[in-house]
Amino acid sequence: MSGEPLSQKEIEDRLRGLPGWAFEDDRIQRTYRLGSHLAASALVAHIAVVQDELDHHSDLTLGYDTVRVSVNTHSAGDAVTETDLALAERVEALAPAHGAR
Ligand SMILES: C[C@H](O)[C@H](O)[C@H]1CNC2=NC(N)=NC(=O)C2=N1
């Protein structure tokens, strides 16, 4: 089920397919670097659209030219679930078009 907590092994196995993402403090997270503050802001806005579509929401931290995406599932007791990995995959798919690395 998408809403059940994944084991540490399941999470680490899945993160091999999501370079740059790490499992820390019961969350999966990645920081992207962009070419400018406006590019970073646009990435935040694009991720927000996808998050509303998925009805699943990460914590997004906007820096000068960085965006940190950090997510777990509140309703699963703040554990990482399949839904978090699905969000990470969506973010990975859209980030390159913003020049994120
Ligand atoms: C009502 C709504 O579906 C819930 O509050 C959703 C919204 N976004 C969410 N986002 C995250 N990260 N965890 C949740 O449990 C969650 N629940």
The ligand as a MOL file (V3000), in Angstrom:
LIG
                    3D

  0  0  0     0  0            999 V3000
M  V30 BEGIN CTAB
M  V30 COUNTS 17 18 0 0 0
M  V30 BEGIN ATOM
M  V30 1 C -6.2320 15.9590 3.4300 0
M  V30 2 C -4.9590 15.7040 2.6730 0
M  V30 3 O -5.1350 14.6810 1.7530 0
M  V30 4 C -3.8490 15.3310 3.6100 0
M  V30 5 O -3.6960 16.2760 4.6170 0
M  V30 6 C -2.5210 15.1180 2.8700 0
M  V30 7 C -1.9880 16.3750 2.2260 0
M  V30 8 N -0.5600 16.3480 2.0210 0
M  V30 9 C 0.2360 15.5490 2.7440 0
M  V30 10 N 1.5450 15.6290 2.6270 0
M  V30 11 C 2.3650 14.8690 3.3510 0
M  V30 12 N 3.6900 15.0060 3.1850 0
M  V30 13 N 1.8690 13.9770 4.2280 0
M  V30 14 C 0.5630 13.7970 4.4200 0
M  V30 15 O 0.1460 12.9580 5.2370 0
M  V30 16 C -0.3190 14.6010 3.6530 0
M  V30 17 N -1.6290 14.4810 3.7650 0
M  V30 END ATOM
M  V30 BEGIN BOND
M  V30 1 1 1 2
M  V30 2 1 2 3
M  V30 3 1 2 4
M  V30 4 1 4 5
M  V30 5 1 4 6
M  V30 6 1 6 7
M  V30 7 1 6 17
M  V30 8 1 7 8
M  V30 9 1 8 9
M  V30 10 2 9 10
M  V30 11 1 9 16
M  V30 12 1 10 11
M  V30 13 1 11 12
M  V30 14 2 11 13
M  V30 15 1 13 14
M  V30 16 2 14 15
M  V30 17 1 14 16
M  V30 18 2 16 17
M  V30 END BOND
M  V30 END CTAB
M  END
